[in-house]
Structure formats: structure tokens, C-alpha cells
Amino acid sequence: MLDLDLHTLLIIVAMGVVTVITRSFFLFSDRPWSLPHWAQRGLQYAPIAALSAVVIPEIVTTQGAFVSTWQDARLFAAVAGAAWFFWQRGVLGTIVAGMAVYLPLHVGLGW
């Protein structure tokens, strides 16, 4: 049986309450609301910034150090994916093009 002490149970309940309150905060208002223009404009760039912060370090680093050789399948896959995106503007095609370059180089050549 799961052995929960009172302190752990209170923490779980408190975290649940905080989660419910913060996620339903905007439902409590009976009138429509909108963000200021500067916030709406800033949120347009948030997905690009987040994606760049996650993807770019994964492409150009290995175990915390910059890639030191051009024989890295990730570099060629990123270039192929970017080329496909700028040519066709499709996300699925970008993924397929990148993986079509990455897999043969990584699995076949061991890059």
C-alpha cells in the first residue's frame, strides 16, 4: 500500500488547487478580455524563439561541445530540411526531407 504522510498529501492537494486556479483564472470573468498590443506582438515570436532554443543547440553541439567535424549527419539533415521548407513551405515535407538525409548518413555511414 502507498504510504503517504500528511505533509505529502497537503503538498499534492495544494499543488492541485494552484493548478486549477491558475488554469481557470480567465474563465471567472464574465466579460471578454484581450491582451495589450505589445503582448500580442511579442507572443508571435515566442514559438520561433522556443524552437530555436531547443533545436539549434541539438544540431550544432554534441555532449556540450560544438561539432568539430563536417561529417555530422545532423548538419546535412538541417540544411536539407531548411531547403525543403523554403522551397515548399510544408512542415511535414521538411521533416521527411531532413530524415531522408539524416538516416542514410547516420545509419549507413555512421556519421
Secondary structure, DSSP 8 states (H G I E B T S, - for coil): -----HHHHHHHHHHHHHHHHHHHGGGS-SS-----HHHHHHHHHHHHHHHHHHHHHHHHEETTEE---S--HHHHHHHHHHHHHHHH--HHHHHHHHHHHHHIIIIIS--
